[in-house]
Amino acid sequence: MWEAQAEWDEWARHSEGSYVLRTNVTDWTPELLWQTYVQLTEAEAAFRIHKSELGLRPIWHQKSERVQAHILVCFLAYVLWKTLGQLCRRAGLGDEPRKVLAELAMIRVIDVVVPTRSGVDLRKRCVTQPTDHQAILLQRLGLHLPSRMKLMDAPSDIPPKTM
């Protein structure tokens, strides 16, 4: 059985609409406590972005240098995400780059391969033409697409990708 506790009513009236942080740290100012809490929420948001928008999941590496490389890739991806967010803000496109990234993700890079009689394939890497909407987004963000990209030869110790 439960019953209402009248002494809590006054506290509820004063705290409604307020944010209450509880801590055992006694030597911080309220401003420092709030700033630290905001940093924590930003770090949690970064992990959510890694998992959802960037599609980066934990990978269990066995070697220290691979762990460090994975952390670097995750960090660089997050920096690019935040940079795109700043570009969106400056362009008046809001704070969240999610929709812009989804729209621009439809732009493709295509390898055109033309076989010749001599047996040597001619290869050209081309970027698809953006739609009118994509072109407007790119212009507002101050980004320019190349019409083609240089093909890089794969190092001899890395096998080519197969589909």
DSSP file (Angstrom, degrees, kcal/mol; ACC not computed):
  #  RESIDUE AA STRUCTURE BP1 BP2  ACC     N-H-->O    O-->H-N    N-H-->O    O-->H-N    TCO  KAPPA ALPHA  PHI   PSI    X-CA   Y-CA   Z-CA
    1    1 A M              0   0    0      0, 0.0     2,-0.3     0, 0.0     0, 0.0   0.000 360.0 360.0 360.0 145.3    0.0    0.0    0.0
    2    2 A W        -     0   0    0      0, 0.0     2,-0.3     0, 0.0     0, 0.0  -0.868 360.0-168.2-126.0 160.5    1.2    3.5   -0.7
    3    3 A E        -     0   0    0     -2,-0.3     2,-0.1     0, 0.0     0, 0.0  -0.994  31.0-100.0-147.6 149.9    0.3    6.9    0.5
    4    4 A A        -     0   0    0     -2,-0.3     2,-0.7     1,-0.1     3,-0.1  -0.392  28.8-140.6 -68.4 142.5    1.1   10.5   -0.6
    5    5 A Q    >>  -     0   0    0      1,-0.1     3,-1.7    -2,-0.1     4,-0.5  -0.919   6.5-159.5-108.9 109.9    3.8   12.3    1.4
    6    6 A A  H >> S+     0   0    0     -2,-0.7     3,-1.2     1,-0.3     4,-0.7   0.792  86.4  67.0 -61.0 -31.3    2.8   15.9    1.9
    7    7 A E  H 3> S+     0   0    0      1,-0.3     4,-0.7     2,-0.2    -1,-0.3   0.748  97.8  55.2 -64.6 -21.3    6.4   17.0    2.6
    8    8 A W  H <> S+     0   0    0     -3,-1.7     4,-2.6     1,-0.2    -1,-0.3   0.678  89.7  75.9 -83.0 -18.2    7.3   16.2   -1.0
    9    9 A D  H <X S+     0   0    0     -3,-1.2     4,-2.1    -4,-0.5    -1,-0.2   0.913  95.3  47.6 -60.6 -44.0    4.6   18.4   -2.5
   10   10 A E  H  X S+     0   0    0     -4,-0.7     4,-2.0     1,-0.2    -1,-0.2   0.918 112.2  49.6 -64.4 -43.5    6.5   21.6   -1.7
   11   11 A W  H  X S+     0   0    0     -4,-0.7     4,-2.1     1,-0.2    -2,-0.2   0.916 110.3  51.3 -60.8 -42.9    9.7   20.2   -3.2
   12   12 A A  H  X S+     0   0    0     -4,-2.6     4,-1.2     1,-0.2    -1,-0.2   0.886 108.3  51.8 -63.2 -39.7    7.8   19.1   -6.4
   13   13 A R  H  < S+     0   0    0     -4,-2.1    -1,-0.2     1,-0.2    -2,-0.2   0.898 114.7  42.1 -64.1 -40.2    6.3   22.6   -6.8
   14   14 A H  H  < S+     0   0    0     -4,-2.0    -2,-0.2     1,-0.2    -1,-0.2   0.805 118.0  45.0 -77.4 -29.3    9.8   24.3   -6.6
   15   15 A S  H >< S+     0   0    0     -4,-2.1     3,-2.5    -5,-0.2    -1,-0.2   0.566  79.8 119.8 -94.6  -7.5   11.6   21.7   -8.8
   16   16 A E  T 3< S+     0   0    0     -4,-1.2     3,-0.1     1,-0.3    -3,-0.0  -0.375  87.0  12.1 -61.4 128.7    9.0   21.4  -11.6
   17   17 A G  T 3  S+     0   0    0      1,-0.3    -1,-0.3    -2,-0.1     2,-0.3   0.497 108.8 113.7  82.0   3.1   10.6   22.4  -14.8
   18   18 A S    <   -     0   0    0     -3,-2.5     2,-0.6     2,-0.0    -1,-0.3  -0.699  65.6-128.7-105.7 159.2   14.1   22.3  -13.2
   19   19 A Y        -     0   0    0     -2,-0.3     2,-0.5    -3,-0.1    -3,-0.0  -0.938  23.2-160.8-106.9 124.0   17.0   20.1  -13.9
   20   20 A V        -     0   0    0     -2,-0.6     2,-0.5    -5,-0.0    -5,-0.0  -0.922   5.4-169.5-111.7 123.1   18.4   18.5  -10.7
   21   21 A L        -     0   0    0     -2,-0.5     2,-0.5     2,-0.0    13,-0.0  -0.930   5.7-160.2-109.3 134.0   21.9   17.0  -10.7
   22   22 A R        +     0   0    0     -2,-0.5     2,-0.3     2,-0.0    -2,-0.0  -0.945  20.7 157.8-115.4 134.1   23.0   14.9   -7.8
   23   23 A T        -     0   0    0     -2,-0.5    -2,-0.0     2,-0.1    10,-0.0  -0.972  46.1-139.2-148.9 160.9   26.6   14.3   -7.1
   24   24 A N  S    S+     0   0    0     -2,-0.3     2,-0.6     2,-0.0    -1,-0.0   0.373  74.8 107.9 -99.3   1.2   29.0   13.3   -4.3
   25   25 A V        +     0   0    0      1,-0.1     3,-0.2     2,-0.0    -2,-0.1  -0.702  42.3 175.6 -81.3 121.5   31.6   15.9   -5.5
   26   26 A T        +     0   0    0     -2,-0.6    -1,-0.1     1,-0.1    -3,-0.0   0.607  65.8  62.2-104.7 -13.5   31.5   18.7   -3.0
   27   27 A D  S    S+     0   0    0      2,-0.1     2,-0.3     0, 0.0    -1,-0.1   0.269  82.4  96.2-101.3  14.1   34.3   21.1   -4.2
   28   28 A W  S    S-     0   0    0     -3,-0.2     0, 0.0     1,-0.0     0, 0.0  -0.745  72.1-122.9 -99.9 149.6   32.8   22.0   -7.6
   29   29 A T     >  -     0   0    0     -2,-0.3     4,-2.4     1,-0.1     5,-0.2  -0.492  29.9-110.3 -78.8 159.1   30.8   25.1   -8.4
   30   30 A P  H  > S+     0   0    0      0, 0.0     4,-2.3     0, 0.0     5,-0.2   0.867 120.4  54.6 -57.6 -35.0   27.3   24.6   -9.8
   31   31 A E  H  > S+     0   0    0      2,-0.2     4,-2.6     1,-0.2     5,-0.2   0.916 108.8  46.5 -65.2 -43.6   28.6   26.0  -13.1
   32   32 A L  H  > S+     0   0    0      2,-0.2     4,-2.4     1,-0.2    -1,-0.2   0.896 111.9  51.3 -66.2 -40.3   31.4   23.4  -13.3
   33   33 A L  H  X S+     0   0    0     -4,-2.4     4,-2.1     2,-0.2    -2,-0.2   0.928 112.5  45.9 -60.7 -45.8   29.0   20.6  -12.4
   34   34 A W  H  X S+     0   0    0     -4,-2.3     4,-2.5     2,-0.2    -2,-0.2   0.916 112.1  51.0 -64.9 -43.1   26.6   21.6  -15.2
   35   35 A Q  H  X S+     0   0    0     -4,-2.6     4,-2.1     1,-0.2    -1,-0.2   0.906 110.9  48.7 -61.1 -42.4   29.5   22.0  -17.7
   36   36 A T  H  X S+     0   0    0     -4,-2.4     4,-1.9     2,-0.2    -1,-0.2   0.889 110.7  50.8 -64.9 -39.9   30.8   18.6  -16.9
   37   37 A Y  H  X S+     0   0    0     -4,-2.1     4,-2.3     2,-0.2    -2,-0.2   0.912 108.7  51.1 -64.7 -42.0   27.3   17.1  -17.2
   38   38 A V  H  X S+     0   0    0     -4,-2.5     4,-2.2     1,-0.2    -2,-0.2   0.902 108.4  52.3 -62.2 -40.8   26.8   18.7  -20.6
   39   39 A Q  H  X S+     0   0    0     -4,-2.1     4,-2.3     1,-0.2    -1,-0.2   0.890 108.0  52.2 -61.2 -38.9   30.2   17.3  -21.7
   40   40 A L  H  X S+     0   0    0     -4,-1.9     4,-2.4     2,-0.2    -2,-0.2   0.927 109.1  48.4 -62.8 -45.1   28.9   13.8  -20.6
   41   41 A T  H  X S+     0   0    0     -4,-2.3     4,-2.2     1,-0.2    -1,-0.2   0.870 110.9  51.6 -65.0 -35.2   25.8   14.2  -22.7
   42   42 A E  H  X S+     0   0    0     -4,-2.2     4,-2.0     2,-0.2    -1,-0.2   0.894 109.3  49.7 -67.2 -39.1   27.8   15.3  -25.7
   43   43 A A  H  X S+     0   0    0     -4,-2.3     4,-1.8     2,-0.2    -2,-0.2   0.908 111.1  49.2 -64.9 -41.5   30.1   12.2  -25.4
   44   44 A E  H  X S+     0   0    0     -4,-2.4     4,-2.0     1,-0.2    -2,-0.2   0.898 109.9  51.6 -63.6 -39.7   27.0   10.0  -25.2
   45   45 A A  H  X S+     0   0    0     -4,-2.2     4,-2.5     1,-0.2    -1,-0.2   0.882 106.1  55.5 -63.3 -37.9   25.6   11.6  -28.3
   46   46 A A  H  X S+     0   0    0     -4,-2.0     4,-2.3     1,-0.2    -1,-0.2   0.905 107.2  49.0 -62.0 -41.7   28.9   11.0  -30.1
   47   47 A F  H  X S+     0   0    0     -4,-1.8     4,-1.9     2,-0.2    -1,-0.2   0.890 110.5  50.9 -66.1 -38.0   28.7    7.3  -29.3
   48   48 A R  H  X S+     0   0    0     -4,-2.0     4,-2.9     2,-0.2     5,-0.3   0.916 110.0  49.9 -64.0 -41.1   25.1    7.2  -30.6
   49   49 A I  H  <>S+     0   0    0     -4,-2.5     5,-2.6     1,-0.2     6,-0.5   0.905 108.2  53.9 -62.8 -41.5   26.2    9.0  -33.8
   50   50 A H  H  <5S+     0   0    0     -4,-2.3     6,-3.6     1,-0.2    -1,-0.2   0.912 115.4  39.6 -58.1 -42.7   29.0    6.4  -34.2
   51   51 A K  H  <5S+     0   0    0     -4,-1.9    -2,-0.2     4,-0.2    -1,-0.2   0.897 128.7  25.7 -76.9 -40.8   26.5    3.6  -34.0
   52   52 A S  T  <5S+     0   0    0     -4,-2.9    -3,-0.2    -5,-0.2    -2,-0.1   0.953 129.3  24.7 -91.6 -73.8   23.6    5.0  -36.0
   53   53 A E  T   5S+     0   0    0     -5,-0.3    -3,-0.2     1,-0.2    -4,-0.1   0.887 132.4  36.0 -64.0 -41.9   24.6    7.6  -38.6
   54   54 A L  S   <S-     0   0    0     -5,-2.6    -1,-0.2     2,-0.1    -4,-0.2   0.637  95.3-138.5 -90.1 -13.9   28.2    6.5  -39.1
   55   55 A G        +     0   0    0     -6,-0.5     2,-0.6     1,-0.2    -4,-0.2   0.774  47.7 150.1  65.7  26.5   27.5    2.8  -38.8
   56   56 A L        -     0   0    0     -6,-3.6    -1,-0.2    -7,-0.2    -2,-0.1  -0.831  21.2-177.3 -95.7 123.1   30.6    2.2  -36.7
   57   57 A R        -     0   0    0     -2,-0.6     2,-0.1    -3,-0.1    -6,-0.0  -0.760  38.3 -81.5-113.7 160.5   30.3   -0.7  -34.3
   58   58 A P        -     0   0    0      0, 0.0     2,-0.4     0, 0.0    -1,-0.1  -0.390  44.2-163.1 -60.2 137.5   32.7   -2.0  -31.7
   59   59 A I        -     0   0    0     -2,-0.1     2,-1.2     8,-0.1    11,-0.1  -0.991  17.3-131.6-124.3 132.2   35.3   -4.3  -33.3
   60   60 A W        -     0   0    0     -2,-0.4     2,-0.2     2,-0.0     7,-0.0  -0.710  30.3-174.5 -91.4  98.0   37.3   -6.6  -31.1
   61   61 A H        -     0   0    0     -2,-1.2     3,-0.0     1,-0.1    -2,-0.0  -0.585  21.0-156.6 -90.4 153.2   40.9   -6.2  -32.1
   62   62 A Q  S    S+     0   0    0     -2,-0.2     2,-0.4     1,-0.0    -1,-0.1   0.642  73.2  66.0-101.1 -19.6   43.7   -8.3  -30.7
   63   63 A K  S >> S-     0   0    0      1,-0.1     4,-2.0     0, 0.0     3,-0.5  -0.857  75.7-133.4-112.4 141.7   46.6   -6.0  -31.4
   64   64 A S  H 3> S+     0   0    0     -2,-0.4     4,-2.5     1,-0.2     5,-0.2   0.877 106.1  53.6 -57.5 -42.4   47.2   -2.6  -29.8
   65   65 A E  H 3> S+     0   0    0      1,-0.2     4,-2.0     2,-0.2    -1,-0.2   0.829 108.4  50.6 -67.4 -29.3   48.0   -0.8  -33.0
   66   66 A R  H <> S+     0   0    0     -3,-0.5     4,-2.4     2,-0.2    -1,-0.2   0.879 109.2  50.9 -73.3 -37.7   44.8   -2.1  -34.6
   67   67 A V  H  X S+     0   0    0     -4,-2.0     4,-2.4     2,-0.2    -2,-0.2   0.943 112.1  47.5 -61.1 -47.0   42.8   -0.8  -31.6
   68   68 A Q  H  X S+     0   0    0     -4,-2.5     4,-2.2     1,-0.2    -2,-0.2   0.887 111.2  50.9 -62.7 -39.5   44.5    2.6  -31.9
   69   69 A A  H  X S+     0   0    0     -4,-2.0     4,-2.4     2,-0.2    -1,-0.2   0.904 110.1  49.9 -64.6 -41.0   43.8    2.6  -35.7
   70   70 A H  H  X S+     0   0    0     -4,-2.4     4,-2.5     2,-0.2    -2,-0.2   0.916 110.3  49.7 -63.7 -43.3   40.1    1.8  -35.1
   71   71 A I  H  X S+     0   0    0     -4,-2.4     4,-2.6     1,-0.2    -1,-0.2   0.902 110.3  51.5 -61.8 -40.6   39.9    4.6  -32.5
   72   72 A L  H  X S+     0   0    0     -4,-2.2     4,-2.9     2,-0.2     5,-0.2   0.925 109.6  48.7 -62.4 -45.3   41.5    7.0  -35.0
   73   73 A V  H  X S+     0   0    0     -4,-2.4     4,-2.4     1,-0.2    -2,-0.2   0.922 112.8  48.2 -61.6 -43.8   39.0    6.1  -37.7
   74   74 A C  H  X S+     0   0    0     -4,-2.5     4,-2.1     2,-0.2    -2,-0.2   0.913 112.8  48.6 -62.0 -43.0   36.1    6.6  -35.3
   75   75 A F  H  X S+     0   0    0     -4,-2.6     4,-2.5     2,-0.2    -2,-0.2   0.929 111.9  48.2 -63.7 -45.9   37.5    9.9  -34.2
   76   76 A L  H  X S+     0   0    0     -4,-2.9     4,-2.4     1,-0.2    -2,-0.2   0.896 110.6  51.7 -63.3 -39.9   38.0   11.1  -37.8
   77   77 A A  H  X S+     0   0    0     -4,-2.4     4,-2.1    -5,-0.2    -1,-0.2   0.913 111.2  47.9 -61.7 -42.3   34.5   10.0  -38.8
   78   78 A Y  H  X S+     0   0    0     -4,-2.1     4,-2.7     2,-0.2    -2,-0.2   0.893 109.8  52.3 -66.8 -39.5   33.1   12.0  -35.8
   79   79 A V  H  X S+     0   0    0     -4,-2.5     4,-2.4     1,-0.2    -2,-0.2   0.918 110.3  48.5 -62.0 -43.0   35.2   15.1  -36.7
   80   80 A L  H  X S+     0   0    0     -4,-2.4     4,-2.5     2,-0.2    -1,-0.2   0.894 110.6  51.9 -63.4 -38.9   33.8   14.9  -40.3
   81   81 A W  H  X S+     0   0    0     -4,-2.1     4,-2.0     2,-0.2    -2,-0.2   0.934 112.1  44.9 -61.5 -47.2   30.3   14.6  -38.9
   82   82 A K  H  X S+     0   0    0     -4,-2.7     4,-2.1     2,-0.2    -2,-0.2   0.866 111.8  53.3 -66.9 -35.8   30.7   17.6  -36.6
   83   83 A T  H  X S+     0   0    0     -4,-2.4     4,-2.5     2,-0.2    -2,-0.2   0.922 108.5  49.2 -64.4 -43.8   32.3   19.6  -39.5
   84   84 A L  H  X S+     0   0    0     -4,-2.5     4,-2.4     1,-0.2    -2,-0.2   0.890 109.0  54.2 -62.0 -38.0   29.3   18.8  -41.8
   85   85 A G  H  X S+     0   0    0     -4,-2.0     4,-2.2     2,-0.2    -2,-0.2   0.904 109.0  47.4 -61.2 -42.0   27.1   20.0  -38.9
   86   86 A Q  H  X S+     0   0    0     -4,-2.1     4,-2.6     2,-0.2    -2,-0.2   0.901 110.8  51.4 -66.7 -40.9   28.9   23.3  -38.7
   87   87 A L  H  X S+     0   0    0     -4,-2.5     4,-1.8     1,-0.2    -2,-0.2   0.911 110.1  50.3 -60.7 -41.3   28.7   23.7  -42.5
   88   88 A C  H  <>S+     0   0    0     -4,-2.4     5,-3.4     2,-0.2     6,-0.4   0.918 110.3  49.6 -62.8 -43.7   25.0   23.0  -42.3
   89   89 A R  H ><5S+     0   0    0     -4,-2.2     3,-1.4     1,-0.2     5,-0.3   0.938 111.6  48.1 -60.7 -47.8   24.6   25.6  -39.6
   90   90 A R  H 3<5S+     0   0    0     -4,-2.6    -1,-0.2     1,-0.3    -2,-0.2   0.831 111.2  51.4 -62.9 -31.8   26.5   28.3  -41.5
   91   91 A A  T 3<5S-     0   0    0     -4,-1.8    -1,-0.3    -5,-0.2    -2,-0.2   0.443 117.9-112.2 -85.4   0.3   24.4   27.5  -44.6
   92   92 A G  T < 5S+     0   0    0     -3,-1.4    -3,-0.2    -4,-0.3    -2,-0.1   0.798  81.9 125.1  74.9  28.6   21.2   27.9  -42.7
   93   93 A L  S   <S-     0   0    0     -5,-3.4    -4,-0.2     1,-0.4     3,-0.2   0.190  73.1-104.1-105.4  15.2   20.3   24.2  -43.0
   94   94 A G        -     0   0    0     -6,-0.4    -1,-0.4    -5,-0.3    -3,-0.2  -0.332  38.1 -72.1  92.0-176.2   19.9   23.5  -39.3
   95   95 A D  S    S+     0   0    0     -7,-0.1    -6,-0.2    -3,-0.1    -1,-0.2   0.647 105.2  75.8 -92.8 -18.6   22.1   21.8  -36.7
   96   96 A E    >   -     0   0    0     -3,-0.2     3,-0.5     1,-0.1     4,-0.4  -0.854  53.4-168.8-109.4 116.0   21.7   18.2  -37.8
   97   97 A P  T 3>  +     0   0    0      0, 0.0     4,-3.1     0, 0.0     5,-0.3   0.477  64.3 100.4 -78.5  -0.2   23.5   17.0  -40.9
   98   98 A R  H 3> S+     0   0    0      1,-0.2     4,-2.1     2,-0.2     5,-0.1   0.902  85.3  40.4 -54.2 -49.7   21.6   13.7  -41.0
   99   99 A K  H <> S+     0   0    0     -3,-0.5     4,-2.2     2,-0.2    -1,-0.2   0.888 115.7  50.9 -70.2 -38.4   19.1   14.7  -43.7
  100  100 A V  H  > S+     0   0    0     -4,-0.4     4,-2.7     2,-0.2     5,-0.2   0.934 111.4  48.1 -63.7 -44.9   21.8   16.5  -45.8
  101  101 A L  H  X S+     0   0    0     -4,-3.1     4,-1.7     1,-0.2    -2,-0.2   0.900 110.1  52.1 -62.5 -40.7   24.0   13.4  -45.6
  102  102 A A  H  < S+     0   0    0     -4,-2.1     4,-0.3    -5,-0.3    -1,-0.2   0.899 112.3  46.2 -62.6 -39.7   21.1   11.2  -46.6
  103  103 A E  H >< S+     0   0    0     -4,-2.2     3,-1.1     1,-0.2    -2,-0.2   0.925 115.3  44.6 -68.7 -44.6   20.4   13.4  -49.6
  104  104 A L  H >< S+     0   0    0     -4,-2.7     3,-1.7     1,-0.2    -1,-0.2   0.707  97.6  74.6 -74.6 -18.7   24.1   13.6  -50.7
  105  105 A A  T 3< S+     0   0    0     -4,-1.7    -1,-0.2     1,-0.3    -2,-0.2   0.678  83.1  69.9 -66.7 -15.7   24.6    9.9  -50.2
  106  106 A M  T <  S+     0   0    0     -3,-1.1     2,-0.4    -4,-0.3    -1,-0.3   0.616  75.6  98.1 -77.6 -11.6   22.6    9.3  -53.4
  107  107 A I    <   -     0   0    0     -3,-1.7     2,-0.3    -4,-0.1    22,-0.1  -0.645  65.4-159.9 -76.2 130.7   25.5   10.8  -55.4
  108  108 A R        -     0   0    0     -2,-0.4    20,-2.9    21,-0.1     2,-0.5  -0.775  21.8-139.4-117.2 156.0   27.6    7.9  -56.7
  109  109 A V  E     -A  127   0A   0     -2,-0.3     2,-0.4    18,-0.2    18,-0.2  -0.970  27.8-166.1-110.0 128.3   31.0    7.2  -58.0
  110  110 A I  E     -A  126   0A   0     16,-3.5    16,-3.5    -2,-0.5     2,-0.6  -0.946  16.4-143.0-122.3 133.9   31.0    4.8  -61.0
  111  111 A D  E     -A  125   0A   0     -2,-0.4     2,-0.6    14,-0.2    14,-0.2  -0.860  15.8-158.5 -92.6 120.6   33.9    3.0  -62.6
  112  112 A V  E     -A  124   0A   0     12,-3.5    12,-2.3    -2,-0.6     2,-0.5  -0.896   9.4-170.4 -99.9 123.1   33.5    2.9  -66.4
  113  113 A V  E     -A  123   0A   0     -2,-0.6    10,-0.2    10,-0.2     8,-0.0  -0.967   5.7-173.8-119.7 122.6   35.5    0.0  -67.9
  114  114 A V  E     -A  122   0A   0      8,-3.1     8,-3.1    -2,-0.5     2,-0.2  -0.955  16.6-143.8-118.0 113.9   35.9   -0.2  -71.7
  115  115 A P  E     -A  121   0A   0      0, 0.0     2,-0.3     0, 0.0     6,-0.2  -0.492  16.0-153.5 -74.4 146.7   37.6   -3.3  -73.0
  116  116 A T    >   -     0   0    0      4,-0.6     3,-1.5    -2,-0.2     5,-0.0  -0.735  27.7-110.5-113.9 166.2   39.8   -2.9  -76.1
  117  117 A R  T 3  S+     0   0    0      1,-0.3    -1,-0.1    -2,-0.3     0, 0.0   0.818 116.6  62.0 -64.8 -29.5   40.8   -5.3  -78.8
  118  118 A S  T 3  S-     0   0    0      2,-0.2    -1,-0.3     1,-0.1     3,-0.1   0.581 117.6-112.2 -75.0  -6.3   44.4   -5.3  -77.5
  119  119 A G  S <  S+     0   0    0     -3,-1.5     2,-0.5     1,-0.3    -2,-0.1   0.389  79.4 123.9  93.1  -4.8   43.1   -6.8  -74.2
  120  120 A V        -     0   0    0     -5,-0.0    -4,-0.6     1,-0.0     2,-0.4  -0.805  56.6-137.1 -92.3 127.0   43.9   -3.7  -72.2
  121  121 A D  E     -A  115   0A   0     -2,-0.5     2,-0.5    -6,-0.2    -8,-0.0  -0.670   7.0-141.5 -83.3 133.6   40.9   -2.2  -70.3
  122  122 A L  E     -A  114   0A   0     -8,-3.1    -8,-3.1    -2,-0.4     2,-0.4  -0.843  24.0-166.0 -90.4 128.0   40.4    1.5  -70.3
  123  123 A R  E     +A  113   0A   0     -2,-0.5     2,-0.4   -10,-0.2   -10,-0.2  -0.937  15.1 174.4-121.7 138.9   39.1    2.6  -67.0
  124  124 A K  E     -A  112   0A   0    -12,-2.3   -12,-3.5    -2,-0.4     2,-0.6  -0.978  20.6-146.6-142.8 129.2   37.6    5.9  -65.9
  125  125 A R  E     -AB 111 149A   0     24,-0.7    24,-2.0    -2,-0.4     2,-0.3  -0.861  26.0-175.2 -97.7 120.0   36.1    6.8  -62.5
  126  126 A C  E     -AB 110 148A   0    -16,-3.5   -16,-3.5    -2,-0.6     2,-0.5  -0.853  22.1-136.0-119.5 151.0   33.2    9.2  -62.9
  127  127 A V  E     -A  109   0A   0     20,-1.6   -18,-0.2    -2,-0.3   -20,-0.0  -0.901  31.4-116.2-104.2 131.2   30.9   11.0  -60.4
  128  128 A T        -     0   0    0    -20,-2.9    -1,-0.0    -2,-0.5   -21,-0.0  -0.267  34.5 -99.8 -64.4 152.7   27.2   11.0  -61.1
  129  129 A Q        -     0   0    0      1,-0.1    -1,-0.1   -22,-0.1   -21,-0.1  -0.558  40.9-120.3 -71.9 132.4   25.6   14.4  -61.8
  130  130 A P        -     0   0    0      0, 0.0    -1,-0.1     0, 0.0   -26,-0.0  -0.401  25.8-110.8 -71.4 152.0   23.7   15.7  -58.7
  131  131 A T     >  -     0   0    0      1,-0.1     4,-2.8    -2,-0.1     5,-0.2  -0.224  37.6 -97.8 -68.1 170.6   20.0   16.3  -58.9
  132  132 A D  H  > S+     0   0    0      1,-0.2     4,-2.0     2,-0.2     5,-0.1   0.914 127.3  49.3 -58.0 -42.7   18.8   19.9  -58.8
  133  133 A H  H  > S+     0   0    0      1,-0.2     4,-2.2     2,-0.2    -1,-0.2   0.919 112.1  47.3 -63.8 -44.2   18.1   19.6  -55.1
  134  134 A Q  H  > S+     0   0    0      1,-0.2     4,-2.8     2,-0.2    -2,-0.2   0.895 109.8  53.8 -63.8 -39.8   21.6   18.0  -54.4
  135  135 A A  H  X S+     0   0    0     -4,-2.8     4,-2.4     1,-0.2    -1,-0.2   0.891 108.4  49.6 -62.5 -39.3   23.2   20.8  -56.5
  136  136 A I  H  X S+     0   0    0     -4,-2.0     4,-2.6     2,-0.2    -1,-0.2   0.925 111.5  48.8 -65.2 -44.0   21.5   23.4  -54.3
  137  137 A L  H  X S+     0   0    0     -4,-2.2     4,-2.1     2,-0.2    -2,-0.2   0.936 112.3  48.2 -60.2 -46.9   22.7   21.7  -51.1
  138  138 A L  H  X>S+     0   0    0     -4,-2.8     5,-2.7     1,-0.2     4,-0.8   0.905 112.3  49.3 -60.8 -41.9   26.2   21.5  -52.4
  139  139 A Q  H ><5S+     0   0    0     -4,-2.4     3,-0.6     1,-0.2    -1,-0.2   0.919 111.5  48.5 -64.8 -43.7   26.2   25.2  -53.5
  140  140 A R  H 3<5S+     0   0    0     -4,-2.6    -1,-0.2     1,-0.2    -2,-0.2   0.838 113.6  47.6 -65.1 -32.7   24.8   26.3  -50.1
  141  141 A L  H 3<5S-     0   0    0     -4,-2.1    -1,-0.2    -5,-0.2    -2,-0.2   0.588 112.0-121.2 -83.2 -10.5   27.5   24.2  -48.3
  142  142 A G  T <<5 +     0   0    0     -4,-0.8     2,-0.3    -3,-0.6    -3,-0.2   0.801  65.3 139.8  74.7  29.1   30.2   25.5  -50.5
  143  143 A L      < -     0   0    0     -5,-2.7     2,-0.4    -6,-0.2    -1,-0.3  -0.820  36.0-160.3-108.2 147.1   31.2   22.1  -51.7
  144  144 A H        -     0   0    0     -2,-0.3    -9,-0.0    -3,-0.1    -5,-0.0  -0.989  10.5-140.3-128.4 133.0   32.1   21.1  -55.3
  145  145 A L        -     0   0    0     -2,-0.4     2,-0.2     1,-0.0   -18,-0.0  -0.706  20.5-124.0 -88.7 140.9   32.1   17.7  -56.8
  146  146 A P        -     0   0    0      0, 0.0   -19,-0.1     0, 0.0     3,-0.1  -0.531  12.1-135.3 -74.5 152.0   34.8   16.6  -59.2
  147  147 A S  S    S+     0   0    0      1,-0.2   -20,-1.6    -2,-0.2     2,-0.3   0.819  86.7   3.1 -77.7 -29.7   33.6   15.4  -62.6
  148  148 A R  E     -B  126   0A   0    -22,-0.2     2,-0.3   -39,-0.0    -1,-0.2  -0.974  69.7-137.7-149.4 163.3   36.0   12.5  -62.4
  149  149 A M  E     -B  125   0A   0    -24,-2.0   -24,-0.7    -2,-0.3     2,-0.3  -0.907  26.8-106.5-124.5 150.2   38.4   10.9  -60.0
  150  150 A K        -     0   0    0     -2,-0.3     2,-0.4   -26,-0.1   -26,-0.1  -0.561  31.9-126.7 -76.0 135.0   41.9    9.5  -60.5
  151  151 A L        -     0   0    0     -2,-0.3     2,-0.4   -28,-0.1    -1,-0.1  -0.673  22.3-148.4 -79.3 132.7   42.1    5.7  -60.2
  152  152 A M        -     0   0    0     -2,-0.4     2,-0.3     0, 0.0    -1,-0.0  -0.861  15.0-121.2-103.0 137.0   44.7    4.6  -57.8
  153  153 A D        -     0   0    0     -2,-0.4     3,-0.1     1,-0.1     0, 0.0  -0.595  30.7-120.6 -73.6 133.8   46.6    1.4  -58.3
  154  154 A A        -     0   0    0     -2,-0.3    -1,-0.1     1,-0.1     0, 0.0  -0.494  33.9 -99.2 -71.7 142.5   46.1   -1.0  -55.4
  155  155 A P    >   -     0   0    0      0, 0.0     3,-1.8     0, 0.0    -1,-0.1  -0.320  34.0-115.8 -57.9 148.8   49.3   -2.0  -53.6
  156  156 A S  T 3  S+     0   0    0      1,-0.3    -2,-0.1    -3,-0.1     0, 0.0   0.732 112.4  58.3 -64.1 -23.2   50.5   -5.4  -54.8
  157  157 A D  T 3  S+     0   0    0      2,-0.1    -1,-0.3     1,-0.1    -3,-0.0   0.500  93.5  76.3 -87.7  -1.3   50.0   -7.1  -51.4
  158  158 A I  S <  S-     0   0    0     -3,-1.8     3,-0.1     3,-0.0    -1,-0.1  -0.939  80.5-135.5-110.4 119.3   46.3   -6.2  -51.3
  159  159 A P        -     0   0    0      0, 0.0     3,-0.1     0, 0.0    -2,-0.1  -0.391  31.2 -99.1 -70.1 149.6   44.0   -8.3  -53.4
  160  160 A P        -     0   0    0      0, 0.0     2,-0.2     0, 0.0     0, 0.0  -0.323  42.3-101.9 -66.3 151.5   41.3   -6.5  -55.5
  161  161 A K        -     0   0    0     -3,-0.1     2,-0.4     2,-0.0    -3,-0.0  -0.491  33.7-154.9 -73.5 141.5   37.8   -6.4  -54.1
  162  162 A T              0   0    0     -2,-0.2    -1,-0.0     1,-0.1     0, 0.0  -0.913 360.0 360.0-115.9 148.0   35.3   -8.7  -55.6
  163  163 A M              0   0    0     -2,-0.4    -1,-0.1     0, 0.0    -2,-0.0   0.430 360.0 360.0 -95.3 360.0   31.6   -8.1  -55.6
